[in-house]
């Protein structure tokens, strides 16, 4: 673990708390969007079965939600890296 001693890497206490507050807000918003996206995928899978008058396909529902959730996590991480790059150094 490297220690930075230059003045540009030292963060004052008020700035650190502002950054931590921003980090928590970004994470809360991104996780809420991800949760809504996974729920929407599950709803669409369920709705397609109900409209077609088919019995509920639990395996398909689980697979669609899992794949959508995994892709969503990758996208969520990419967005988070762009919004707060200081959390991903080293």
Residue pairs with C-beta under 8 A, 6 or more apart in sequence:
1 90
2 90
4 10
11 19
19 86
22 84
23 84
23 87
26 80
26 83
26 84
27 80
30 76
30 79
30 80
31 76
33 76
34 69
34 72
34 73
34 76
37 68
37 72
38 65
38 68
38 69
38 72
41 64
41 65
41 68
41 69
42 61
42 64
42 65
45 57
45 60
45 61
45 64
45 65
46 56
46 61
49 55
49 56
49 57
50 56
80 87
80 88
81 88
